[in-house]
């Protein structure tokens, strides 16, 4: 490989964690995931804890595989060496579709919360603006950011995540006195929903954890990857649980049961919940600022960066046309792959349906993770003594 076609290692532990958390904490939690409170009430906390438990094991095995093979492309490479090229290509495309869908859904979520934010300042004309235009403008801005280099993208990502955490903590402290503990009891379903519906609800809650392996897709651009990647994965999954459980606890404690039917169909459940109980003004403004300019932006950024690395890795491996693996001579980014991801984003945004995008993402990423777990078994069988980095030149 020529030096002109090589990316540079610029991401540290902080950036790896922020890339991962940013991908996970966003559209799932603040749209379809939290709207499930309207169907299961306080039991959403149990669903969230269950989703954590089934996320820990794949998180650990991805940490081990990332240390063995710190390369761009994540599951694509794990499946290629642990299974075969057919499974590798299936996994790669499932991942690309899913993460791009997350990013596209996040732009629509941003548009929804952004509109609610401006309404609080009596700028009601924003309601007439098509959310898809806001989403397309946002994607264009992040395409430019990712085109110009992984280092600047990583720094921006860390800023978005810290901004989100800062706003969240302030919002939590302000809202604690307004929580009603009695709302956590007294909600019992007269009968369990059909098994298929329960699985769908649980799937949407689990979707709030998907993307936990984002950092491994940028293994070729991570400094000290054998140290950084496993630690980023181990820390990220529990940090995500802390965010998910905290926000859901507050929503349950703020909104009485009589409004659950409205929450179940809300496109921006947290904002709608606050409006239903009359908590407008400062708490709603702070919430929308944190979600839109912290949570949403921190998801859109890696939603472009991560799948672009899969396309880059596949092109370098001749699984896609060679031009898709080109690296910008100045910015050292897979700029062609970044542009392709942007075009797919535009197509998904035009559907204007977060529910549809969520369904596409959930199914695709579940398939990718299943292949990743099978790849782990394959790698362990083929390389039982590979406790550290595999020498890829011998494969």
C-alpha positions as CSV (number, residue, x, y, z in Angstrom):
1,X,0.0,0.0,0.0
2,X,1.3,3.4,-0.9
3,X,1.7,6.0,1.8
4,X,-0.7,8.2,-0.1
5,X,-3.4,5.6,0.6
6,X,-2.8,5.4,4.3
7,X,-4.8,7.1,7.0
8,X,-3.1,8.5,10.2
9,X,-3.4,7.6,13.8
10,X,-4.9,10.6,15.6
11,X,-7.6,9.3,18.0
12,X,-6.8,8.7,21.7
13,X,-8.9,7.1,24.4
14,X,-11.0,10.2,25.0
15,X,-11.9,10.5,21.3
16,X,-12.6,6.8,21.0
17,X,-15.0,6.9,23.9
18,X,-16.7,10.1,22.7
19,X,-17.1,8.6,19.2
20,X,-18.7,5.5,20.7
21,X,-21.0,7.2,23.2
22,X,-21.9,9.8,20.6
23,X,-23.1,7.1,18.2
24,X,-25.1,5.3,20.8
25,X,-26.7,8.2,22.8
26,X,-29.0,10.0,20.5
27,X,-31.9,9.2,18.2
28,X,-32.8,5.9,19.9
29,X,-33.0,7.3,23.4
30,X,-34.6,10.6,22.5
31,X,-37.2,9.3,20.0
32,X,-38.4,5.8,19.5
33,X,-36.6,4.3,22.6
34,X,-38.1,6.7,25.2
35,X,-41.6,6.6,23.5
36,X,-41.8,3.0,24.7
37,X,-42.5,4.4,28.2
38,X,-46.0,5.1,26.9
39,X,-46.4,1.3,26.4
40,X,-44.6,-0.2,29.4
41,X,-44.4,2.7,31.9
42,X,-41.8,2.3,34.7
43,X,-40.9,-1.1,33.4
44,X,-38.8,0.7,30.9
45,X,-36.0,0.7,33.5
46,X,-36.0,-3.1,33.6
47,X,-36.0,-3.2,29.8
48,X,-33.0,-0.9,29.8
49,X,-31.1,-3.0,32.4
50,X,-31.9,-6.1,30.3
51,X,-30.5,-4.4,27.2
52,X,-27.3,-3.6,29.1
53,X,-26.8,-7.3,30.1
54,X,-27.1,-8.6,26.6
55,X,-24.7,-5.8,25.3
56,X,-21.8,-6.5,27.7
57,X,-20.7,-9.8,26.2
58,X,-20.5,-8.6,22.6
59,X,-18.8,-5.5,23.8
60,X,-16.1,-7.6,25.5
61,X,-15.5,-9.8,22.5
62,X,-15.3,-6.8,20.2
63,X,-12.7,-5.4,22.6
64,X,-10.7,-8.6,22.2
65,X,-11.0,-8.7,18.4
66,X,-10.1,-5.0,18.1
67,X,-6.8,-5.7,20.0
68,X,-6.0,-8.7,17.8
69,X,-6.8,-6.8,14.6
70,X,-6.6,-2.9,15.0
71,X,-7.7,-2.1,11.5
72,X,-10.2,0.1,9.7
73,X,-13.4,-1.8,9.0
74,X,-14.2,-3.6,12.3
75,X,-16.6,-6.5,11.8
76,X,-15.7,-6.7,8.1
77,X,-12.1,-7.7,8.9
78,X,-13.1,-9.9,11.8
79,X,-15.5,-11.8,9.6
80,X,-13.1,-12.0,6.7
81,X,-10.4,-13.7,8.8
82,X,-12.7,-15.6,11.2
83,X,-15.3,-16.8,8.7
84,X,-14.9,-15.9,5.0
85,X,-15.3,-13.0,2.6
86,X,-18.9,-13.6,1.9
87,X,-19.9,-13.2,5.5
88,X,-17.5,-10.2,5.7
89,X,-19.3,-8.4,2.9
90,X,-22.7,-9.2,4.4
91,X,-21.6,-7.9,7.8
92,X,-20.1,-4.7,6.3
93,X,-23.1,-3.7,4.4
94,X,-25.4,-4.4,7.3
95,X,-23.2,-2.2,9.5
96,X,-23.1,0.6,6.9
97,X,-26.8,0.6,6.4
98,X,-27.5,0.6,10.1
99,X,-25.1,3.3,11.2
100,X,-26.0,5.6,8.3
101,X,-29.6,5.0,9.3
102,X,-28.8,6.1,12.8
103,X,-27.1,9.2,11.5
104,X,-30.0,10.0,9.2
105,X,-32.6,9.5,12.0
106,X,-30.5,11.7,14.2
107,X,-30.7,14.6,11.8
108,X,-34.5,14.3,11.7
109,X,-34.5,14.1,15.5
110,X,-32.3,17.3,15.6
111,X,-34.9,19.0,13.4
112,X,-37.7,18.1,15.7
113,X,-36.0,19.3,18.9
114,X,-34.6,22.3,17.1
115,X,-38.1,23.4,16.1
116,X,-39.4,23.0,19.6
117,X,-36.5,25.0,20.9
118,X,-37.2,27.9,18.6
119,X,-40.9,27.8,19.4
120,X,-39.9,28.6,23.0
121,X,-38.5,31.9,21.7
122,X,-41.8,32.5,19.8
123,X,-40.2,31.8,16.4
124,X,-43.2,29.9,15.3
125,X,-42.4,30.2,11.5
126,X,-39.9,27.3,12.0
127,X,-42.8,24.9,12.3
128,X,-43.5,25.5,8.6
129,X,-40.0,24.4,7.6
130,X,-39.7,20.9,6.3
131,X,-37.6,18.9,8.8
132,X,-35.8,17.2,5.8
133,X,-34.3,20.5,4.7
134,X,-32.8,21.1,8.2
135,X,-31.5,17.5,8.2
136,X,-29.9,17.8,4.8
137,X,-28.1,21.0,5.7
138,X,-26.9,19.4,8.9
139,X,-25.5,16.3,7.0
140,X,-23.7,18.6,4.6
141,X,-22.0,20.4,7.4
142,X,-20.8,17.1,8.9
143,X,-19.6,15.9,5.5
144,X,-17.3,18.9,5.3
145,X,-16.1,18.3,8.9
146,X,-15.3,14.6,8.2
147,X,-13.8,15.4,4.8
148,X,-11.2,17.7,6.4
149,X,-9.7,15.2,8.8
150,X,-10.2,12.6,11.5
151,X,-8.3,14.8,14.0
152,X,-10.6,17.7,13.7
153,X,-13.6,15.4,13.6
154,X,-12.4,13.7,16.8
155,X,-11.9,17.0,18.7
156,X,-15.4,18.2,17.6
157,X,-16.9,14.9,18.8
158,X,-15.4,15.3,22.2
159,X,-16.7,18.8,22.5
160,X,-20.2,17.7,21.5
161,X,-20.2,14.9,24.1
162,X,-18.9,17.1,26.9
163,X,-21.5,19.7,26.0
164,X,-24.2,17.1,26.2
165,X,-23.0,15.8,29.6
166,X,-22.8,19.4,30.9
167,X,-26.4,20.2,29.8
168,X,-27.7,16.9,31.1
169,X,-26.2,17.3,34.6
170,X,-27.6,20.8,34.8
171,X,-31.0,19.6,33.7
172,X,-31.0,16.7,36.1
173,X,-30.2,19.0,39.1
174,X,-32.9,21.4,38.1
175,X,-35.5,18.7,37.6
176,X,-34.9,16.6,40.7
177,X,-37.3,18.6,42.9
178,X,-40.0,18.1,40.3
179,X,-39.9,14.3,40.2
180,X,-42.9,12.5,41.6
181,X,-41.8,9.2,43.1
182,X,-45.4,7.9,43.2
183,X,-45.3,7.8,39.4
184,X,-43.0,4.8,39.6
185,X,-45.7,2.6,41.1
186,X,-49.3,1.8,40.3
187,X,-48.7,1.1,36.6
188,X,-49.7,-2.4,35.8
189,X,-50.6,-3.8,32.4
190,X,-53.9,-5.6,32.5
191,X,-52.4,-8.2,30.2
192,X,-49.1,-8.6,28.6
193,X,-48.8,-7.4,25.0
194,X,-48.3,-10.1,22.4
195,X,-44.9,-11.7,22.4
196,X,-44.0,-10.1,19.1
197,X,-44.8,-6.6,20.4
198,X,-42.8,-7.2,23.6
199,X,-39.8,-8.2,21.5
200,X,-40.2,-5.1,19.3
201,X,-40.4,-2.9,22.3
202,X,-37.3,-4.5,23.8
203,X,-35.6,-4.2,20.4
204,X,-36.2,-0.5,20.3
205,X,-34.8,-0.2,23.9
206,X,-31.8,-2.3,22.9
207,X,-31.4,0.0,19.9
208,X,-30.4,2.7,22.5
209,X,-27.2,0.6,22.9
210,X,-26.4,-0.2,19.3
211,X,-23.2,1.3,17.9
212,X,-21.2,0.4,21.0
213,X,-18.4,-0.9,18.7
214,X,-18.1,2.3,16.6
215,X,-14.5,3.0,17.7
216,X,-13.2,-0.3,16.3
217,X,-14.2,0.7,12.8
218,X,-11.5,3.4,13.1
219,X,-8.8,1.1,14.4
220,X,-6.3,2.3,11.8
221,X,-6.7,5.8,13.0
222,X,-6.4,5.0,16.7
223,X,-3.3,5.6,18.7
224,X,-2.1,2.6,20.8
225,X,-5.1,0.6,19.6
226,X,-4.4,-2.5,21.7
227,X,-4.7,-0.4,24.8
228,X,-7.2,2.2,23.6
229,X,-9.9,0.2,21.9
230,X,-10.7,-2.5,24.5
231,X,-10.8,0.1,27.3
232,X,-13.0,2.4,25.3
233,X,-15.5,-0.4,24.7
234,X,-15.6,-1.5,28.3
235,X,-16.2,2.0,29.6
236,X,-18.6,3.1,26.9
237,X,-21.3,0.5,27.5
238,X,-21.7,1.4,31.2
239,X,-21.6,5.1,30.5
240,X,-24.3,4.6,27.9
241,X,-26.4,2.7,30.5
242,X,-25.9,5.6,33.0
243,X,-27.3,8.1,30.4
244,X,-30.1,5.9,29.2
245,X,-31.3,4.9,32.6
246,X,-31.0,8.5,34.0
247,X,-33.1,10.1,31.3
248,X,-35.7,7.4,31.3
249,X,-36.0,7.6,35.2
250,X,-36.6,11.3,34.9
251,X,-39.2,11.0,32.2
252,X,-41.1,8.4,34.2
253,X,-40.9,10.5,37.3
254,X,-42.1,13.7,35.5
255,X,-45.0,12.5,33.4
256,X,-48.1,10.9,35.0
257,X,-49.6,7.8,33.6
258,X,-52.6,9.6,32.0
259,X,-50.2,11.1,29.4
260,X,-48.6,7.8,28.4
261,X,-50.8,7.4,25.3
262,X,-49.4,10.7,24.0
263,X,-45.8,9.7,24.8
264,X,-46.2,6.5,22.9
265,X,-46.7,8.4,19.6
266,X,-44.5,11.4,20.3
267,X,-41.6,12.2,17.9
268,X,-39.7,14.1,20.6
269,X,-41.0,12.3,23.8
270,X,-38.9,14.4,26.3
271,X,-40.0,17.7,24.9
272,X,-43.6,16.6,24.5
273,X,-43.5,15.2,28.1
274,X,-42.4,18.5,29.6
275,X,-45.0,20.4,27.6
276,X,-47.8,18.0,28.8
277,X,-47.0,18.7,32.4
278,X,-46.5,22.4,31.9
279,X,-42.7,22.5,32.4
280,X,-42.0,24.9,29.6
281,X,-39.5,27.8,29.5
282,X,-36.1,27.2,31.0
283,X,-36.3,23.4,31.6
284,X,-37.5,22.8,28.0
285,X,-35.0,25.2,26.5
286,X,-32.1,23.6,28.4
287,X,-33.3,20.1,27.5
288,X,-33.6,20.9,23.7
289,X,-30.2,22.7,23.6
290,X,-28.5,19.7,25.3
291,X,-30.2,17.1,23.1
292,X,-30.0,19.0,19.8
293,X,-26.5,20.5,20.0
294,X,-25.0,17.8,22.2
295,X,-26.7,14.4,21.9
296,X,-27.8,14.7,18.2
297,X,-24.7,16.3,16.8
298,X,-22.5,13.8,18.6
299,X,-24.3,11.0,16.8
300,X,-24.4,12.5,13.4
301,X,-20.6,12.9,13.3
302,X,-19.6,9.3,13.8
303,X,-22.6,8.3,11.8
304,X,-20.6,9.5,8.9
305,X,-17.1,8.7,10.0
306,X,-17.6,5.1,11.0
307,X,-19.3,3.6,7.9
308,X,-17.0,5.6,5.7
309,X,-14.1,3.5,7.2
310,X,-15.9,0.3,6.2
311,X,-16.2,1.4,2.6
312,X,-12.5,2.5,2.7
313,X,-11.5,-0.9,4.1
314,X,-13.6,-2.9,1.6
315,X,-12.2,-0.8,-1.3
316,X,-8.6,-1.3,-0.1
317,X,-9.4,-5.0,0.0
318,X,-10.8,-4.9,-3.6
319,X,-14.3,-5.8,-2.4
320,X,-15.5,-2.4,-3.8
321,X,-14.1,-0.3,-6.6
322,X,-10.6,1.0,-5.9
323,X,-11.6,4.7,-6.1
324,X,-13.8,4.3,-3.0
325,X,-10.6,3.7,-1.0
326,X,-8.8,6.8,-2.0
327,X,-7.3,8.9,0.8
328,X,-7.2,12.7,0.5
329,X,-3.5,13.7,0.1
330,X,-3.8,16.7,2.4
331,X,-6.4,15.7,5.0
332,X,-5.6,12.0,5.1
333,X,-9.3,11.0,5.1
334,X,-11.2,8.5,2.9
335,X,-12.9,11.4,1.3
336,X,-14.7,9.5,-1.5
337,X,-16.2,7.1,1.1
338,X,-17.3,10.0,3.2
339,X,-19.1,11.5,0.2
340,X,-20.8,8.2,-0.6
341,X,-22.1,7.9,3.0
342,X,-23.5,11.5,2.7
343,X,-25.5,10.5,-0.4
344,X,-27.0,7.5,1.4
345,X,-27.9,9.8,4.3
346,X,-29.8,12.1,1.9
347,X,-31.8,9.1,0.5
348,X,-32.8,8.0,4.0
349,X,-33.7,11.5,5.1
350,X,-36.1,11.9,2.3
351,X,-38.3,9.1,3.8
352,X,-38.9,11.6,6.7
353,X,-39.7,8.6,9.0
354,X,-37.7,7.9,12.1
355,X,-39.7,4.8,12.8
356,X,-38.8,3.4,9.4
357,X,-35.2,4.3,9.8
358,X,-35.2,2.7,13.3
359,X,-36.5,-0.5,12.0
360,X,-33.9,-0.6,9.2
361,X,-31.1,0.1,11.6
362,X,-32.2,-2.3,14.3
363,X,-32.5,-5.3,12.0
364,X,-29.3,-4.5,10.1
365,X,-27.1,-4.0,13.1
366,X,-28.5,-7.2,14.8
367,X,-27.4,-9.2,11.8
368,X,-24.0,-7.5,11.9
369,X,-23.5,-8.3,15.6
370,X,-24.5,-12.0,15.0
371,X,-21.9,-12.3,12.3
372,X,-19.3,-10.5,14.6
373,X,-19.9,-13.0,17.4
374,X,-19.6,-15.9,14.9
375,X,-16.4,-14.3,13.7
376,X,-15.0,-14.3,17.2
377,X,-15.6,-18.0,17.5
378,X,-13.9,-18.5,14.1
379,X,-10.9,-16.4,15.1
380,X,-10.5,-18.3,18.4
381,X,-10.5,-21.6,16.6
382,X,-8.1,-20.5,13.9
383,X,-5.8,-18.6,16.2
384,X,-6.2,-20.1,19.7
385,X,-2.9,-18.6,20.9
386,X,-3.5,-15.1,19.6
387,X,-3.7,-13.3,22.9
388,X,-2.3,-10.1,21.3
389,X,-2.1,-8.5,17.9
390,X,-2.2,-10.9,15.0
391,X,0.6,-10.5,12.4
392,X,-1.6,-9.8,9.4
393,X,1.2,-10.3,7.0
394,X,1.1,-14.0,7.8
395,X,-2.6,-14.4,7.1
